[in-house]
Amino acid sequence: MMAANKRAGRRRRSKHRGSMKVITVIVVMMCCMFGFFTWQNTQKSKQYALIEQNLQKQIEDEEENQKAIEEKAAYQKTDAYIEDLARDKLGLVHENEIIFKKK
């Protein structure tokens, strides 16, 4: 009887060994896939960080341009701008000014 029980136990173990190998292979494959997807997400994260930096720089540049445009618009509303425009475009001068021309 004892020998029969040992043989039956060995048969069950040999059946389980095959399924354990399959399970081990599946677990290893899943770990590899998890590692690959983690690496891939890390690479995408780095790319998105670079894109974000570029977009932030563009935002800062556009804010500087907007400030320059606002300053120019404010200057164009002053008398100094009108006077400079009259001097440049029309050649007008004040009464007490003397103009020297190059020959």
N, CA, C and O atoms as CSV, one atom per row, in Angstrom:
chain,resi,resn,atom,element,x,y,z
A,1,MET,N,N,0.799,-1.192,0.000
A,1,MET,CA,C,0.000,0.000,0.000
A,1,MET,C,C,0.849,1.266,0.000
A,1,MET,O,O,0.544,2.238,-0.691
A,2,MET,N,N,1.883,1.233,0.762
A,2,MET,CA,C,2.722,2.393,0.878
A,2,MET,C,C,3.369,2.740,-0.465
A,2,MET,O,O,3.494,3.914,-0.812
A,3,ALA,N,N,3.769,1.737,-1.201
A,3,ALA,CA,C,4.405,1.945,-2.491
A,3,ALA,C,C,3.414,2.521,-3.483
A,3,ALA,O,O,3.778,3.338,-4.328
A,4,ALA,N,N,2.164,2.098,-3.383
A,4,ALA,CA,C,1.132,2.619,-4.286
A,4,ALA,C,C,0.863,4.078,-4.002
A,4,ALA,O,O,0.635,4.858,-4.926
A,5,ASN,N,N,0.886,4.454,-2.753
A,5,ASN,CA,C,0.666,5.856,-2.388
A,5,ASN,C,C,1.815,6.740,-2.890
A,5,ASN,O,O,1.602,7.866,-3.341
A,6,LYS,N,N,3.026,6.204,-2.802
A,6,LYS,CA,C,4.181,6.968,-3.287
A,6,LYS,C,C,4.102,7.189,-4.786
A,6,LYS,O,O,4.402,8.277,-5.278
A,7,ARG,N,N,3.697,6.150,-5.512
A,7,ARG,CA,C,3.570,6.284,-6.971
A,7,ARG,C,C,2.478,7.291,-7.328
A,7,ARG,O,O,2.648,8.095,-8.246
A,8,ALA,N,N,1.389,7.248,-6.623
A,8,ALA,CA,C,0.285,8.182,-6.898
A,8,ALA,C,C,0.724,9.613,-6.602
A,8,ALA,O,O,0.367,10.543,-7.325
A,9,GLY,N,N,1.503,9.779,-5.532
A,9,GLY,CA,C,2.009,11.118,-5.190
A,9,GLY,C,C,2.966,11.638,-6.238
A,9,GLY,O,O,2.959,12.827,-6.558
A,10,ARG,N,N,3.797,10.748,-6.780
A,10,ARG,CA,C,4.739,11.152,-7.818
A,10,ARG,C,C,4.007,11.556,-9.092
A,10,ARG,O,O,4.391,12.514,-9.764
A,11,ARG,N,N,2.946,10.816,-9.416
A,11,ARG,CA,C,2.178,11.161,-10.621
A,11,ARG,C,C,1.549,12.545,-10.473
A,11,ARG,O,O,1.570,13.346,-11.408
A,12,ARG,N,N,0.994,12.821,-9.304
A,12,ARG,CA,C,0.391,14.145,-9.079
A,12,ARG,C,C,1.445,15.248,-9.149
A,12,ARG,O,O,1.210,16.312,-9.722
A,13,ARG,N,N,2.601,14.980,-8.564
A,13,ARG,CA,C,3.680,15.976,-8.598
A,13,ARG,C,C,4.153,16.217,-10.021
A,13,ARG,O,O,4.411,17.360,-10.399
A,14,SER,N,N,4.269,15.181,-10.802
A,14,SER,CA,C,4.724,15.366,-12.172
A,14,SER,C,C,3.683,16.132,-12.984
A,14,SER,O,O,4.041,16.908,-13.870
A,15,LYS,N,N,2.417,15.926,-12.697
A,15,LYS,CA,C,1.382,16.713,-13.374
A,15,LYS,C,C,1.463,18.168,-12.955
A,15,LYS,O,O,1.306,19.066,-13.783
A,16,HIS,N,N,1.704,18.406,-11.686
A,16,HIS,CA,C,1.808,19.770,-11.186
A,16,HIS,C,C,3.077,20.468,-11.661
A,16,HIS,O,O,3.090,21.687,-11.831
A,17,ARG,N,N,4.122,19.716,-11.870
A,17,ARG,CA,C,5.371,20.328,-12.336
A,17,ARG,C,C,5.183,20.970,-13.707
A,17,ARG,O,O,5.708,22.055,-13.955
A,18,GLY,N,N,4.464,20.336,-14.573
A,18,GLY,CA,C,4.222,20.910,-15.903
A,18,GLY,C,C,3.395,22.185,-15.811
A,18,GLY,O,O,3.702,23.172,-16.478
A,19,SER,N,N,2.362,22.171,-15.000
A,19,SER,CA,C,1.543,23.377,-14.866
A,19,SER,C,C,2.306,24.478,-14.134
A,19,SER,O,O,2.101,25.657,-14.423
A,20,MET,N,N,3.180,24.123,-13.194
A,20,MET,CA,C,3.992,25.128,-12.496
A,20,MET,C,C,4.983,25.781,-13.453
A,20,MET,O,O,5.244,26.981,-13.356
A,21,LYS,N,N,5.527,25.005,-14.365
A,21,LYS,CA,C,6.437,25.579,-15.364
A,21,LYS,C,C,5.693,26.571,-16.246
A,21,LYS,O,O,6.206,27.650,-16.545
A,22,VAL,N,N,4.477,26.202,-16.664
A,22,VAL,CA,C,3.677,27.105,-17.502
A,22,VAL,C,C,3.357,28.376,-16.736
A,22,VAL,O,O,3.468,29.472,-17.286
A,23,ILE,N,N,2.965,28.250,-15.484
A,23,ILE,CA,C,2.646,29.427,-14.662
A,23,ILE,C,C,3.888,30.296,-14.475
A,23,ILE,O,O,3.804,31.523,-14.540
A,24,THR,N,N,5.033,29.668,-14.244
A,24,THR,CA,C,6.279,30.423,-14.078
A,24,THR,C,C,6.620,31.192,-15.349
A,24,THR,O,O,7.008,32.358,-15.283
A,25,VAL,N,N,6.480,30.551,-16.498
A,25,VAL,CA,C,6.758,31.223,-17.773
A,25,VAL,C,C,5.808,32.407,-17.960
A,25,VAL,O,O,6.228,33.478,-18.400
A,26,ILE,N,N,4.544,32.218,-17.631
A,26,ILE,CA,C,3.559,33.303,-17.775
A,26,ILE,C,C,3.904,34.464,-16.849
A,26,ILE,O,O,3.836,35.622,-17.260
A,27,VAL,N,N,4.273,34.169,-15.608
A,27,VAL,CA,C,4.632,35.222,-14.653
A,27,VAL,C,C,5.863,35.976,-15.131
A,27,VAL,O,O,5.903,37.203,-15.042
A,28,VAL,N,N,6.863,35.271,-15.634
A,28,VAL,CA,C,8.075,35.929,-16.140
A,28,VAL,C,C,7.737,36.818,-17.336
A,28,VAL,O,O,8.239,37.937,-17.448
A,29,MET,N,N,6.887,36.316,-18.224
A,29,MET,CA,C,6.490,37.129,-19.384
A,29,MET,C,C,5.739,38.380,-18.940
A,29,MET,O,O,5.949,39.461,-19.490
A,30,MET,N,N,4.877,38.235,-17.961
A,30,MET,CA,C,4.129,39.402,-17.468
A,30,MET,C,C,5.066,40.417,-16.823
A,30,MET,O,O,4.878,41.623,-16.982
A,31,CYS,N,N,6.071,39.937,-16.098
A,31,CYS,CA,C,7.055,40.846,-15.497
A,31,CYS,C,C,7.841,41.582,-16.574
A,31,CYS,O,O,8.096,42.780,-16.450
A,32,CYS,N,N,8.222,40.875,-17.621
A,32,CYS,CA,C,8.937,41.511,-18.737
A,32,CYS,C,C,8.064,42.566,-19.409
A,32,CYS,O,O,8.535,43.658,-19.725
A,33,MET,N,N,6.806,42.241,-19.623
A,33,MET,CA,C,5.896,43.201,-20.256
A,33,MET,C,C,5.706,44.417,-19.356
A,33,MET,O,O,5.690,45.549,-19.839
A,34,PHE,N,N,5.564,44.195,-18.067
A,34,PHE,CA,C,5.415,45.307,-17.126
A,34,PHE,C,C,6.650,46.204,-17.158
A,34,PHE,O,O,6.532,47.430,-17.175
A,35,GLY,N,N,7.824,45.597,-17.166
A,35,GLY,CA,C,9.062,46.377,-17.244
A,35,GLY,C,C,9.160,47.172,-18.533
A,35,GLY,O,O,9.574,48.331,-18.520
A,36,PHE,N,N,8.784,46.561,-19.643
A,36,PHE,CA,C,8.823,47.263,-20.926
A,36,PHE,C,C,7.864,48.446,-20.935
A,36,PHE,O,O,8.225,49.538,-21.374
A,37,PHE,N,N,6.642,48.231,-20.451
A,37,PHE,CA,C,5.668,49.332,-20.450
A,37,PHE,C,C,6.085,50.440,-19.492
A,37,PHE,O,O,5.824,51.615,-19.752
A,38,THR,N,N,6.721,50.083,-18.401
A,38,THR,CA,C,7.235,51.098,-17.476
A,38,THR,C,C,8.319,51.919,-18.154
A,38,THR,O,O,8.319,53.147,-18.060
A,39,TRP,N,N,9.242,51.253,-18.834
A,39,TRP,CA,C,10.304,51.966,-19.553
A,39,TRP,C,C,9.714,52.875,-20.628
A,39,TRP,O,O,10.140,54.019,-20.790
A,40,GLN,N,N,8.726,52.352,-21.362
A,40,GLN,CA,C,8.102,53.124,-22.429
A,40,GLN,C,C,7.415,54.368,-21.863
A,40,GLN,O,O,7.514,55.447,-22.448
A,41,ASN,N,N,6.726,54.232,-20.742
A,41,ASN,CA,C,6.070,55.380,-20.125
A,41,ASN,C,C,7.082,56.393,-19.608
A,41,ASN,O,O,6.819,57.596,-19.631
A,42,THR,N,N,8.227,55.926,-19.145
A,42,THR,CA,C,9.277,56.838,-18.702
A,42,THR,C,C,9.797,57.664,-19.881
A,42,THR,O,O,10.023,58.867,-19.751
A,43,GLN,N,N,9.984,57.015,-21.021
A,43,GLN,CA,C,10.450,57.726,-22.212
A,43,GLN,C,C,9.425,58.771,-22.657
A,43,GLN,O,O,9.792,59.897,-22.995
A,44,LYS,N,N,8.154,58.403,-22.657
A,44,LYS,CA,C,7.104,59.349,-23.035
A,44,LYS,C,C,7.058,60.511,-22.058
A,44,LYS,O,O,6.855,61.659,-22.454
A,45,SER,N,N,7.244,60.213,-20.792
A,45,SER,CA,C,7.239,61.263,-19.775
A,45,SER,C,C,8.367,62.265,-20.026
A,45,SER,O,O,8.171,63.471,-19.883
A,46,LYS,N,N,9.540,61.768,-20.397
A,46,LYS,CA,C,10.660,62.666,-20.715
A,46,LYS,C,C,10.342,63.524,-21.931
A,46,LYS,O,O,10.649,64.715,-21.946
A,47,GLN,N,N,9.730,62.931,-22.949
A,47,GLN,CA,C,9.354,63.689,-24.147
A,47,GLN,C,C,8.343,64.771,-23.794
A,47,GLN,O,O,8.454,65.909,-24.250
A,48,TYR,N,N,7.356,64.409,-22.978
A,48,TYR,CA,C,6.346,65.395,-22.596
A,48,TYR,C,C,6.951,66.516,-21.758
A,48,TYR,O,O,6.504,67.660,-21.846
A,49,ALA,N,N,7.951,66.209,-20.955
A,49,ALA,CA,C,8.622,67.239,-20.171
A,49,ALA,C,C,9.341,68.226,-21.091
A,49,ALA,O,O,9.304,69.433,-20.854
A,50,LEU,N,N,9.993,67.721,-22.136
A,50,LEU,CA,C,10.661,68.610,-23.099
A,50,LEU,C,C,9.651,69.479,-23.842
A,50,LEU,O,O,9.878,70.670,-24.050
A,51,ILE,N,N,8.549,68.879,-24.233
A,51,ILE,CA,C,7.501,69.642,-24.917
A,51,ILE,C,C,6.955,70.723,-24.000
A,51,ILE,O,O,6.712,71.850,-24.429
A,52,GLU,N,N,6.765,70.372,-22.734
A,52,GLU,CA,C,6.249,71.348,-21.768
A,52,GLU,C,C,7.217,72.515,-21.598
A,52,GLU,O,O,6.797,73.670,-21.525
A,53,GLN,N,N,8.528,72.210,-21.534
A,53,GLN,CA,C,9.523,73.274,-21.416
A,53,GLN,C,C,9.485,74.199,-22.627
A,53,GLN,O,O,9.543,75.420,-22.482
A,54,ASN,N,N,9.386,73.616,-23.822
A,54,ASN,CA,C,9.325,74.435,-25.038
A,54,ASN,C,C,8.078,75.309,-25.053
A,54,ASN,O,O,8.142,76.483,-25.420
A,55,LEU,N,N,6.961,74.744,-24.660
A,55,LEU,CA,C,5.725,75.523,-24.634
A,55,LEU,C,C,5.792,76.624,-23.585
A,55,LEU,O,O,5.286,77.724,-23.806
A,56,GLN,N,N,6.415,76.335,-22.446
A,56,GLN,CA,C,6.560,77.360,-21.406
A,56,GLN,C,C,7.438,78.506,-21.916
A,56,GLN,O,O,7.159,79.674,-21.643
A,57,LYS,N,N,8.485,78.174,-22.647
A,57,LYS,CA,C,9.356,79.221,-23.221
A,57,LYS,C,C,8.575,80.057,-24.232
A,57,LYS,O,O,8.711,81.280,-24.261
A,58,GLN,N,N,7.758,79.405,-25.059
A,58,GLN,CA,C,6.938,80.141,-26.021
A,58,GLN,C,C,5.963,81.066,-25.304
A,58,GLN,O,O,5.733,82.191,-25.749
A,59,ILE,N,N,5.390,80.603,-24.204
A,59,ILE,CA,C,4.462,81.444,-23.441
A,59,ILE,C,C,5.188,82.669,-22.910
A,59,ILE,O,O,4.679,83.787,-22.998
A,60,GLU,N,N,6.381,82.458,-22.357
A,60,GLU,CA,C,7.158,83.587,-21.832
A,60,GLU,C,C,7.509,84.572,-22.948
A,60,GLU,O,O,7.425,85.785,-22.752
A,61,ASP,N,N,7.903,84.059,-24.119
A,61,ASP,CA,C,8.231,84.936,-25.246
A,61,ASP,C,C,7.007,85.744,-25.681
A,61,ASP,O,O,7.112,86.941,-25.950
A,62,GLU,N,N,5.864,85.093,-25.749
A,62,GLU,CA,C,4.645,85.791,-26.163
A,62,GLU,C,C,4.216,86.829,-25.124
A,62,GLU,O,O,3.682,87.879,-25.480
A,63,GLU,N,N,4.448,86.539,-23.843
A,63,GLU,CA,C,4.134,87.523,-22.810
A,63,GLU,C,C,5.032,88.747,-22.944
A,63,GLU,O,O,4.583,89.877,-22.755
A,64,GLU,N,N,6.322,88.515,-23.275
A,64,GLU,CA,C,7.240,89.635,-23.498
A,64,GLU,C,C,6.798,90.449,-24.711
A,64,GLU,O,O,6.826,91.679,-24.678
A,65,ASN,N,N,6.392,89.767,-25.779
A,65,ASN,CA,C,5.905,90.468,-26.974
A,65,ASN,C,C,4.664,91.286,-26.649
A,65,ASN,O,O,4.514,92.413,-27.120
A,66,GLN,N,N,3.777,90.715,-25.842
A,66,GLN,CA,C,2.560,91.429,-25.476
A,66,GLN,C,C,2.882,92.682,-24.664
A,66,GLN,O,O,2.271,93.731,-24.872
A,67,LYS,N,N,3.835,92.575,-23.745
A,67,LYS,CA,C,4.251,93.747,-22.966
A,67,LYS,C,C,4.835,94.817,-23.885
A,67,LYS,O,O,4.546,96.002,-23.724
A,68,ALA,N,N,5.669,94.393,-24.860
A,68,ALA,CA,C,6.275,95.353,-25.789
A,68,ALA,C,C,5.194,96.051,-26.617
A,68,ALA,O,O,5.271,97.256,-26.857
A,69,ILE,N,N,4.192,95.294,-27.048
A,69,ILE,CA,C,3.102,95.887,-27.832
A,69,ILE,C,C,2.302,96.862,-26.983
A,69,ILE,O,O,1.920,97.933,-27.455
A,70,GLU,N,N,2.046,96.495,-25.730
A,70,GLU,CA,C,1.302,97.392,-24.837
A,70,GLU,C,C,2.086,98.670,-24.565
A,70,GLU,O,O,1.507,99.755,-24.516
A,71,GLU,N,N,3.416,98.546,-24.385
A,71,GLU,CA,C,4.256,99.731,-24.169
A,71,GLU,C,C,4.255,100.619,-25.409
A,71,GLU,O,O,4.183,101.843,-25.298
A,72,LYS,N,N,4.335,100.010,-26.586
A,72,LYS,CA,C,4.320,100.789,-27.824
A,72,LYS,C,C,2.976,101.482,-27.988
A,72,LYS,O,O,2.922,102.637,-28.410
A,73,ALA,N,N,1.885,100.785,-27.657
A,73,ALA,CA,C,0.554,101.404,-27.762
A,73,ALA,C,C,0.427,102.575,-26.795
A,73,ALA,O,O,-0.158,103.602,-27.137
A,74,ALA,N,N,0.971,102.426,-25.592
A,74,ALA,CA,C,0.929,103.522,-24.622
A,74,ALA,C,C,1.780,104.696,-25.111
A,74,ALA,O,O,1.385,105.850,-24.950
A,75,TYR,N,N,2.944,104.414,-25.705
A,75,TYR,CA,C,3.810,105.471,-26.233
A,75,TYR,C,C,3.139,106.193,-27.394
A,75,TYR,O,O,3.282,107.408,-27.533
A,76,GLN,N,N,2.415,105.464,-28.220
A,76,GLN,CA,C,1.759,106.082,-29.366
A,76,GLN,C,C,0.638,107.033,-28.958
A,76,GLN,O,O,0.197,107.846,-29.769
A,77,LYS,N,N,0.180,106.945,-27.738
A,77,LYS,CA,C,-0.861,107.854,-27.245
A,77,LYS,C,C,-0.287,109.136,-26.641
A,77,LYS,O,O,-1.046,110.009,-26.221
A,78,THR,N,N,1.038,109.263,-26.590
A,78,THR,CA,C,1.667,110.427,-25.977
A,78,THR,C,C,1.980,111.490,-27.020
A,78,THR,O,O,2.001,111.228,-28.223
A,79,ASP,N,N,2.224,112.701,-26.519
A,79,ASP,CA,C,2.613,113.808,-27.395
A,79,ASP,C,C,4.023,113.602,-27.953
A,79,ASP,O,O,4.324,114.046,-29.060
A,80,ALA,N,N,4.869,112.940,-27.201
A,80,ALA,CA,C,6.240,112.698,-27.658
A,80,ALA,C,C,6.235,111.854,-28.930
A,80,ALA,O,O,7.045,112.092,-29.826
A,81,TYR,N,N,5.350,110.888,-29.024
A,81,TYR,CA,C,5.263,110.057,-30.226
A,81,TYR,C,C,4.810,110.906,-31.415
A,81,TYR,O,O,5.360,110.798,-32.511
A,82,ILE,N,N,3.825,111.729,-31.191
A,82,ILE,CA,C,3.324,112.579,-32.281
A,82,ILE,C,C,4.417,113.534,-32.750
A,82,ILE,O,O,4.562,113.793,-33.944
A,83,GLU,N,N,5.182,114.051,-31.793
A,83,GLU,CA,C,6.274,114.961,-32.144
A,83,GLU,C,C,7.354,114.211,-32.927
A,83,GLU,O,O,7.841,114.720,-33.936
A,84,ASP,N,N,7.730,113.028,-32.485
A,84,ASP,CA,C,8.732,112.237,-33.208
A,84,ASP,C,C,8.248,111.883,-34.605
A,84,ASP,O,O,9.031,111.915,-35.555
A,85,LEU,N,N,6.991,111.553,-34.743
A,85,LEU,CA,C,6.427,111.222,-36.041
A,85,LEU,C,C,6.443,112.433,-36.968
A,85,LEU,O,O,6.758,112.313,-38.152
A,86,ALA,N,N,6.107,113.584,-36.431
A,86,ALA,CA,C,6.121,114.803,-37.242
A,86,ALA,C,C,7.542,115.134,-37.694
A,86,ALA,O,O,7.736,115.591,-38.820
A,87,ARG,N,N,8.526,114.914,-36.843
A,87,ARG,CA,C,9.909,115.188,-37.220
A,87,ARG,C,C,10.371,114.221,-38.323
A,87,ARG,O,O,10.984,114.635,-39.308
A,88,ASP,N,N,10.070,112.948,-38.142
A,88,ASP,CA,C,10.556,111.944,-39.087
A,88,ASP,C,C,9.832,112.007,-40.427
A,88,ASP,O,O,10.476,112.036,-41.476
A,89,LYS,N,N,8.534,112.030,-40.403
A,89,LYS,CA,C,7.759,111.919,-41.644
A,89,LYS,C,C,7.593,113.256,-42.363
A,89,LYS,O,O,7.664,113.332,-43.590
A,90,LEU,N,N,7.370,114.301,-41.578
A,90,LEU,CA,C,7.076,115.589,-42.206
A,90,LEU,C,C,8.244,116.567,-42.169
A,90,LEU,O,O,8.211,117.583,-42.864
A,91,GLY,N,N,9.266,116.288,-41.383
A,91,GLY,CA,C,10.426,117.173,-41.313
A,91,GLY,C,C,10.154,118.437,-40.529
A,91,GLY,O,O,10.845,119.436,-40.726
A,92,LEU,N,N,9.183,118.427,-39.656
A,92,LEU,CA,C,8.851,119.611,-38.864
A,92,LEU,C,C,9.839,119.778,-37.717
A,92,LEU,O,O,10.385,118.803,-37.201
A,93,VAL,N,N,10.062,121.053,-37.322
A,93,VAL,CA,C,10.964,121.369,-36.211
A,93,VAL,C,C,10.314,122.436,-35.349
A,93,VAL,O,O,9.350,123.085,-35.756
A,94,HIS,N,N,10.857,122.606,-34.155
A,94,HIS,CA,C,10.402,123.692,-33.283
A,94,HIS,C,C,10.957,125.013,-33.802
A,94,HIS,O,O,11.903,125.033,-34.589
A,95,GLU,N,N,10.360,126.117,-33.355
A,95,GLU,CA,C,10.761,127.439,-33.856
A,95,GLU,C,C,12.198,127.785,-33.498
A,95,GLU,O,O,12.891,128.415,-34.296
A,96,ASN,N,N,12.655,127.396,-32.336
A,96,ASN,CA,C,13.990,127.798,-31.884
A,96,ASN,C,C,15.068,126.751,-32.232
A,96,ASN,O,O,16.190,126.866,-31.740
A,97,GLU,N,N,14.773,125.760,-33.044
A,97,GLU,CA,C,15.741,124.734,-33.405
A,97,GLU,C,C,16.450,125.089,-34.702
A,97,GLU,O,O,15.872,125.701,-35.601
A,98,ILE,N,N,17.700,124.696,-34.778
A,98,ILE,CA,C,18.488,124.876,-35.991
A,98,ILE,C,C,18.812,123.473,-36.517
A,98,ILE,O,O,19.266,122.607,-35.769
A,99,ILE,N,N,18.574,123.267,-37.807
A,99,ILE,CA,C,18.830,121.951,-38.405
A,99,ILE,C,C,20.105,122.041,-39.226
A,99,ILE,O,O,20.292,122.952,-40.033
A,100,PHE,N,N,20.976,121.067,-38.993
A,100,PHE,CA,C,22.198,120.971,-39.778
A,100,PHE,C,C,22.021,119.818,-40.751
A,100,PHE,O,O,21.626,118.722,-40.355
A,101,LYS,N,N,22.309,120.059,-42.006
A,101,LYS,CA,C,22.181,119.017,-43.021
A,101,LYS,C,C,23.562,118.638,-43.523
A,101,LYS,O,O,24.443,119.488,-43.655
A,102,LYS,N,N,23.740,117.379,-43.796
A,102,LYS,CA,C,24.985,116.896,-44.368
A,102,LYS,C,C,24.985,117.137,-45.856
A,102,LYS,O,O,23.952,117.031,-46.517
A,103,LYS,N,N,26.144,117.460,-46.375
A,103,LYS,CA,C,26.232,117.648,-47.811
A,103,LYS,C,C,26.921,116.507,-48.440
A,103,LYS,O,O,27.092,116.485,-49.659
